[in-house]
Amino acid sequence: MANVAPVRSSADGSGPARRAGRALGRALHLPITGTARGIRRATHAHGAGESGLGRLIELHAINGAGDVMITVALASTVFFSVPTDEARGRVALYLAITMAPFTLLAPVIGPLLDRLPHGRRAAMAAAMLTRALLALMMSGAVATGGLELYPAALGVLVASKAYGVVRSAVVPRLLPPRFSLVKANSRVTLAGLLATGAAAPVGAALHSLGPPWPLYGACAIFIWGTFAAFSLPHKVDEAKGERRARLSTHEAHSKRPGLRTVSPSVLYGLLANASMRGLSGFLIFFLAFLLREHPLAGQSAAVSLGIVAVSAGVGNACGTAVGAWLRSRAPEGIIAAVLCLTLAAAVFAAIFFSGFLMAVLGATAGICQALAKLSLDAMIQRDVPEAVRTSAFARSETLLQVAWVLGGAIGIALPLNGVLGMSVAAAMVALGTTMALRGLLTGPRHHQQGTTRPRVA
């Protein structure tokens, strides 16, 4: 009898029923844990985990998911829930109450954050927490679309752009060894785009439960982001060796900040990028109303908007991915090339106006805007001394956000005429193309050996 093994029963936790339950639990849990581990491996690859860049990539994904939740809630209230004429008035009101004050506030964001070099993690966490609280406030007004919705939307916009400025300044401090700034920004931006694409249908599903639900989701996501911001390495808050950039049209002793004494290449590259960012804002607002009034052949207004939006989003993601491959190419040449390509697409869309060409323009603008921005990052890395590079990133990002606001204002004010709209788009890109070509002609041809200038990304 001593050699006979005891019979196990399910009562002691190790029987067949319990083992089957554990196996089922692992099977149900595996997709979540496996996906999480896969995401963590991707974001922490090539030294990004050790440097802290992986945590910033994850934080930016959280930021993108939260922003798209708020966008879904506002779009359903301001745009989709009312007739076109009334929606046009509501969006104009939205621009007047939110975008116009933001245009005045945005130039202050960069210099203000420059004065908080030791509190970048706290600033990013504050931007997340502010949006969480404002999303909760908007949840009560989103169903009615009352005026109290718009000041909260302004606060969300300012907090979102403040986060973007701080994030641009933080990236250079988290570069892994032998990791270019272009590649780092490509990873961060791509993570945000993928998170946006994944969260958009979730936001739409939540909206089917009721208008406030996407905002509840945004609140939860931004609270998560508040804690995630403090998980960044402490070196994010270090400011050793930093100085405020003198980016002015005046001499070096000038106290007025601007963007001209860094180098002509950076100036022209920034102006070209401002043209692309303005085009992005213009297309978002103009095509939203144009396709609602005149949808693509055989498609509803919502489907037409979805097709163009997906085209632009896929183009932006592809441009971001290609940017890493082009990281060793001359950034001035890349900016000039993508601006010329966008100009050609806009001219074709104006001359041979059609829904297909609008989608092509959206995809082209997405690809080219991503490549132009990554190339501008490379130029700042190359031409701006490390001591003032984070300040230059903060100021350039602020200017690009203002350009987006101005482009959106033009889009909402323009009559809903497709040919006219594409002609205005072509004119905007033409101005940027001129700046890009000037930057290409004045850019550095050959760097002397032994120079202390940072290497091109």
Residue pairs with C-beta under 8 A, 6 or more apart in sequence:
8 14
8 15
9 15
10 16
10 17
10 18
39 58
40 54
43 49
43 54
43 57
43 58
43 187
43 191
44 54
45 54
46 176
46 179
47 53
47 176
47 177
47 179
48 54
48 57
48 176
48 179
48 184
48 187
50 176
51 174
51 175
51 176
51 177
51 179
51 233
52 174
52 232
52 233
52 235
52 236
53 171
53 174
53 175
53 176
53 179
53 184
53 187
53 188
55 228
55 231
55 232
55 233
56 167
56 170
56 171
56 174
56 188
56 232
57 187
57 188
57 191
58 191
58 228
59 124
59 167
59 225
59 228
59 229
59 231
59 232
60 167
60 188
60 189
60 191
60 192
60 195
61 191
61 192
61 194
61 195
62 128
62 195
62 221
62 222
62 224
62 225
62 228
63 128
63 160
63 163
63 167
63 192
63 195
63 225
64 191
64 192
64 193
64 195
64 196
64 199
65 195
65 196
65 198
65 199
65 221
66 128
66 131
66 135
66 199
66 218
66 221
66 222
66 225
67 160
67 196
67 218
68 195
68 196
68 199
68 200
68 203
69 135
69 199
69 202
69 203
69 206
69 214
69 215
69 217
69 218
69 221
70 131
70 135
70 138
70 156
70 214
70 215
70 218
71 203
72 200
72 203
72 204
72 206
72 207
72 214
73 135
73 138
73 142
73 203
73 207
73 211
73 212
73 214
73 215
73 218
74 94
74 142
74 149
74 153
76 142
76 207
76 211
76 214
77 142
77 143
77 145
77 149
77 211
78 87
78 90
78 91
78 94
78 145
79 87
79 90
79 91
79 288
79 292
80 87
80 302
81 145
82 90
82 145
84 289
84 292
84 293
87 289
87 292
88 289
88 412
90 145
91 285
91 289
91 412
92 412
92 413
93 150
94 150
94 153
95 408
95 409
95 412
97 147
97 150
97 151
97 153
97 154
98 150
98 153
98 154
98 157
99 157
99 405
99 408
99 409
100 409
101 154
102 154
102 157
102 158
102 161
102 405
103 402
103 405
103 406
105 158
106 158
106 161
106 398
106 401
106 402
106 405
107 398
107 399
107 402
109 158
109 161
109 162
109 165
109 394
109 398
110 165
110 391
110 394
110 395
110 397
110 398
111 257
111 394
111 395
113 120
113 123
113 162
113 165
113 166
113 169
113 394
114 244
114 391
114 394
116 122
116 123
117 237
117 238
117 239
117 242
117 390
118 237
118 238
118 239
119 237
120 166
120 169
120 170
120 236
120 237
121 229
121 230
121 232
121 236
121 237
122 229
122 230
122 237
123 162
123 166
124 163
124 166
124 167
124 170
124 229
124 232
125 225
125 226
125 227
125 229
125 230
126 159
127 159
127 160
127 162
127 163
127 166
128 159
128 163
128 222
128 223
128 225
128 226
128 228
128 229
129 222
129 223
129 226
130 155
130 156
130 159
131 155
131 156
131 159
131 160
131 218
131 222
132 218
132 219
132 220
132 222
132 223
132 226
133 219
134 152
134 153
134 155
134 156
134 159
135 156
135 215
135 216
135 218
135 219
135 222
136 215
136 216
136 219
137 152
138 149
138 152
138 153
138 156
138 215
139 212
139 215
139 216
139 219
140 212
141 148
141 149
141 152
142 149
142 211
142 212
142 215
143 210
143 211
143 212
161 398
161 401
164 397
164 401
165 393
165 394
165 397
165 398
165 401
166 394
167 188
168 393
168 394
168 396
168 397
169 390
169 391
169 393
169 394
170 232
170 236
170 390
171 181
171 184
171 185
171 188
171 393
172 181
172 381
172 386
172 389
172 390
172 393
173 235
173 236
173 238
173 390
174 184
174 232
174 233
174 235
174 236
175 181
175 184
180 327
180 378
180 381
180 457
181 377
181 378
181 380
181 381
181 457
182 323
182 324
182 326
182 327
182 374
182 375
182 377
182 378
182 381
182 457
183 323
183 324
183 327
183 457
185 323
185 373
185 374
185 377
186 320
186 321
186 323
186 324
186 327
186 374
187 324
189 320
189 370
189 373
189 374
190 317
190 320
190 321
193 313
193 316
193 317
193 320
194 317
196 313
197 313
197 317
199 221
202 217
203 214
203 217
206 213
206 214
206 216
206 217
207 213
207 214
241 386
241 387
242 387
242 388
242 390
242 391
243 387
243 388
243 391
244 257
244 388
244 391
245 257
245 262
245 384
245 388
245 389
245 391
245 392
245 395
246 252
246 254
246 257
246 261
246 388
247 257
247 258
247 259
247 260
247 261
247 262
247 391
247 392
247 395
248 254
248 256
248 257
248 258
248 259
248 260
248 261
249 258
249 260
249 261
250 256
250 258
250 261
251 261
252 261
257 395
259 266
259 267
259 270
259 395
259 396
259 399
260 267
262 380
262 383
262 384
262 392
263 379
263 383
263 384
264 438
264 439
264 442
264 443
265 332
265 379
265 383
265 439
265 442
265 443
265 444
266 376
266 379
266 380
266 383
266 384
266 392
266 396
267 439
268 435
268 436
268 438
268 439
268 442
269 331
269 332
269 335
269 372
269 375
269 376
269 379
269 435
269 436
269 439
270 376
270 396
270 399
270 400
271 432
271 435
272 335
272 336
272 339
272 372
272 432
272 433
272 435
272 436
272 439
273 335
273 369
273 372
273 373
273 376
273 396
273 400
273 432
274 399
274 400
274 403
274 432
275 339
275 403
275 428
275 429
275 431
275 432
275 433
275 435
276 338
276 339
276 342
276 365
276 368
276 369
276 372
276 373
276 429
276 432
277 369
277 400
277 401
277 403
277 404
277 407
278 403
278 404
278 406
278 407
278 410
278 428
279 342
279 346
279 365
279 369
279 407
279 425
279 428
279 429
279 432
280 365
280 369
280 404
280 407
281 403
281 404
281 405
281 406
281 407
281 408
281 409
281 411
282 407
282 408
282 410
282 411
282 424
282 425
282 428
283 312
283 361
283 362
283 365
283 411
283 425
284 408
284 411
285 408
285 411
285 412
286 410
286 411
286 412
286 414
286 416
286 421
286 425
287 305
287 308
287 358
287 362
287 411
287 421
288 305
289 412
289 416
290 416
290 418
290 421
291 301
291 304
291 305
291 308
291 355
291 358
292 301
292 304
292 305
293 301
293 416
294 416
294 418
295 301
295 303
295 304
296 303
296 304
296 307
296 355
297 355
299 307
304 355
307 359
308 358
308 359
308 362
309 362
311 359
311 360
311 362
311 363
311 366
312 362
312 363
312 365
312 366
313 366
314 363
314 366
315 362
315 363
315 364
315 365
315 366
315 367
315 370
316 366
316 367
316 369
316 370
317 366
317 370
318 366
318 367
318 370
319 366
319 367
319 368
319 369
319 370
319 371
319 374
320 370
320 374
322 367
322 370
322 371
323 370
323 371
323 374
323 375
326 334
326 371
326 374
326 375
327 374
327 378
327 457
328 456
328 457
330 443
330 456
331 375
331 376
331 378
331 379
331 382
331 456
331 457
332 375
332 379
332 436
332 439
332 440
332 443
333 440
334 371
334 372
334 375
335 371
335 372
335 375
335 376
335 436
335 439
335 440
336 433
336 436
336 437
336 439
336 440
338 367
338 368
338 371
338 372
338 375
339 368
339 372
339 429
339 432
339 433
339 436
340 433
340 436
341 364
341 368
342 361
342 364
342 365
342 368
342 429
342 433
343 426
343 429
343 430
343 433
345 357
345 360
345 361
345 364
345 365
346 361
346 422
346 425
346 426
346 429
347 426
348 357
348 360
349 357
349 358
349 360
349 361
349 422
349 425
349 426
350 419
350 422
350 423
350 425
350 426
353 418
353 419
353 422
357 422
358 418
358 422
361 422
361 425
373 400
376 396
377 393
377 457
378 456
378 457
380 389
380 392
380 393
380 396
381 389
381 454
381 456
381 457
382 453
382 454
382 455
382 456
382 457
383 453
383 454
384 392
384 454
385 454
386 454
407 428
410 424
411 421
414 420
414 421
414 424
447 453
